[in-house]
Amino acid sequence: MIITWKQLTKSLNRKTMNNDDLRQRALDLLKGNYELSEAIASSDLPNLLQELRIYQVELQLQNDELRKTQSELESAKQKYFDYYEFAPVGYLTLNNKGTILEANLTARDMLREDKRRLTNKPLSYYIDKDYREVFYEHLQAVLREEKPSAVRLRLRTDDGRQTYVTMDVKLFRLANGESGILVILADITALHEAEEVARRAALEQARMGLLTHFIRSASHEFRTPLAILQSSLELTHRKRDFAFFEERYSRLLEQVDKMERILELMLLSSRLYLQPSLRRAPLHVKTQCAGVLDELRDMAHTHHKQVEVTIPLDLYVYADEELFFKAVYELLHNALRHSGDQSPQVRLIAGAAKDGVELRVEDDGVGVPLQVAERLFQAFERGDNAHRTEGVGLGLSLVKQIMELHGGKVWLDKSVACTAFVLFFPSSTG
């Protein structure tokens, strides 16, 4: 095939040619034959040479632009890699099963693993067992396309180091089209430690406040029985009358018992506050309550009360034996002492409740005024009617402490006509 100069000029003047067209046309030109006499004779030769020079410059400019673009892309790629790899937070890419596909340097440092050992491991392996349920719930919420807030977790590593982090999770598409998970971890260990220091300081301050309150309240509560003891002894000494002393002997013993009870309750309350620990075990409720009733038998006789017990034989509670005994004891003690003469009977009722065991102490006495009901569970607080009888105002506050330690609660049931205090002990799995 013979290609004329006119055809060559026409092909070079096409501005829309692409690279493939350019290469193919160049091959065609190299393979083609043309007559030298036609080229010499052609009047388009100067124009053709000019076009070739222009085209050569255009190709050079295109090559420079391509090199510049390639350099910018490589620079952007390196910058993106640096932003990802050296970010102040940890980035991990997971598949939809929670397996680690990629992790940046910060994440690898948090988990104390190199890239090779970290890849293809489940992220849950590095999360402390106490926090895994929180992790799984958060991950499932994200996969359901909900938008949960970031959660706090504790990471564990093979060297025993603990790191506290906040975790945020985002969904995206992997290169293969499958769902991927981007995990963002921010190290908050320093913040957690600062919060712990602040919490311990607040707790210590609260303990000191409680101790101060107890000392002031106890000194006030001790003042009355000590004054009675002092005046009785002074009168006895002055009169030197043994009969006079005998008349007041029982009253003196009551005051000594009151001081002993104040000390006992204060010491137990302080122990529970300063060293809150439980030794829980399944307890047979009827047997435990029978022990409490034996302890209060003389008191019930003194106040002319009878205790009616309604407890199923197969009822068990998961609780600390000493503290369960004390909680039931204090409620019954309170009912026997303060229910008044018009209520000869106190009822002790226990039964299974939703997620636990419920125990009630009821009486048909003078009742509790609503205006003081909320204060009854505070230390050294007593109902209006209680001031007519001997008491120390610590029993119900101690019961509240015991129930809170068990994760349960105590309350005054205002929905019934009688006076009814209720204990709720959660089940062992509650």
Secondary structure as the mmCIF struct_conf table of DSSP 4:
data_model
#
loop_
_struct_conf.conf_type_id
_struct_conf.id
_struct_conf.beg_label_comp_id
_struct_conf.beg_label_asym_id
_struct_conf.beg_label_seq_id
_struct_conf.end_label_comp_id
_struct_conf.end_label_asym_id
_struct_conf.end_label_seq_id
STRN STRN1 ILE A 2 ILE A 2
HELX_RH_AL_P HELX_RH_AL_P1 TRP A 5 LEU A 12
TURN_TY1_P TURN_TY1_P1 ASN A 13 ASN A 13
TURN_TY1_P TURN_TY1_P2 LYS A 15 THR A 16
HELX_RH_AL_P HELX_RH_AL_P2 ASN A 19 LYS A 31
STRN STRN2 ASN A 33 ASN A 33
HELX_RH_AL_P HELX_RH_AL_P3 LEU A 36 ALA A 41
TURN_TY1_P TURN_TY1_P3 SER A 43 ASP A 44
HELX_RH_AL_P HELX_RH_AL_P4 LEU A 45 GLU A 85
TURN_TY1_P TURN_TY1_P4 PHE A 86 PHE A 86
BEND BEND1 PRO A 88 VAL A 89
STRN STRN3 GLY A 90 ASN A 95
TURN_TY1_P TURN_TY1_P5 ASN A 96 LYS A 97
BEND BEND2 GLY A 98 GLY A 98
STRN STRN4 THR A 99 THR A 99
STRN STRN5 ILE A 100 ALA A 103
HELX_RH_AL_P HELX_RH_AL_P5 LEU A 105 LEU A 111
TURN_TY1_P TURN_TY1_P6 ARG A 112 ARG A 112
HELX_RH_AL_P HELX_RH_AL_P6 LYS A 115 LEU A 118
TURN_TY1_P TURN_TY1_P7 THR A 119 ASN A 120
BEND BEND3 LYS A 121 LYS A 121
STRN STRN6 PRO A 122 PRO A 122
HELX_RH_3T_P HELX_RH_3T_P1 LEU A 123 TYR A 126
STRN STRN7 ILE A 127 ILE A 127
HELX_RH_3T_P HELX_RH_3T_P2 LYS A 129 TYR A 131
HELX_RH_AL_P HELX_RH_AL_P7 ARG A 132 LEU A 143
TURN_TY1_P TURN_TY1_P8 ARG A 144 GLU A 145
HELX_LH_PP_P HELX_LH_PP_P1 PRO A 148 ALA A 150
STRN STRN8 VAL A 151 ARG A 156
TURN_TY1_P TURN_TY1_P9 ASP A 158 ASP A 159
STRN STRN9 GLN A 162 ARG A 173
TURN_TY1_P TURN_TY1_P10 ALA A 175 ASN A 176
BEND BEND4 GLY A 177 GLU A 178
STRN STRN10 SER A 179 ASP A 187
HELX_RH_AL_P HELX_RH_AL_P8 THR A 189 LYS A 239
TURN_TY1_P TURN_TY1_P11 ARG A 240 ARG A 240
HELX_RH_AL_P HELX_RH_AL_P9 PHE A 242 LEU A 274
BEND BEND5 GLN A 275 GLN A 275
STRN STRN11 ARG A 280 HIS A 284
HELX_RH_AL_P HELX_RH_AL_P10 VAL A 285 GLU A 295
TURN_TY1_P TURN_TY1_P12 LEU A 296 LEU A 296
HELX_RH_AL_P HELX_RH_AL_P11 ARG A 297 THR A 302
TURN_TY1_P TURN_TY1_P13 HIS A 303 HIS A 304
STRN STRN12 GLN A 306 THR A 310
TURN_TY1_P TURN_TY1_P14 LEU A 313 ASP A 314
STRN STRN13 TYR A 316 ASP A 320
HELX_RH_AL_P HELX_RH_AL_P12 GLU A 321 HIS A 338
BEND BEND6 SER A 339 SER A 339
TURN_TY1_P TURN_TY1_P15 ASP A 341 GLN A 342
STRN STRN14 GLN A 345 ALA A 353
TURN_TY1_P TURN_TY1_P16 LYS A 354 ASP A 355
STRN STRN15 GLY A 356 ASP A 363
BEND BEND7 GLY A 365 VAL A 366
HELX_RH_AL_P HELX_RH_AL_P13 LEU A 370 ALA A 373
TURN_TY1_P TURN_TY1_P17 GLU A 374 PHE A 377
BEND BEND8 GLN A 378 GLN A 378
TURN_TY1_P TURN_TY1_P18 ALA A 379 PHE A 380
HELX_RH_3T_P HELX_RH_3T_P3 ASP A 384 ARG A 388
BEND BEND9 THR A 389 THR A 389
BEND BEND10 GLY A 393 GLY A 393
HELX_RH_AL_P HELX_RH_AL_P14 GLY A 395 LEU A 405
TURN_TY1_P TURN_TY1_P19 HIS A 406 GLY A 407
STRN STRN16 LYS A 409 LEU A 412
TURN_TY1_P TURN_TY1_P20 LYS A 414 SER A 415
BEND BEND11 VAL A 416 CYS A 418
STRN STRN17 THR A 419 PRO A 426
TURN_TY1_P TURN_TY1_P21 SER A 428 THR A 429
#
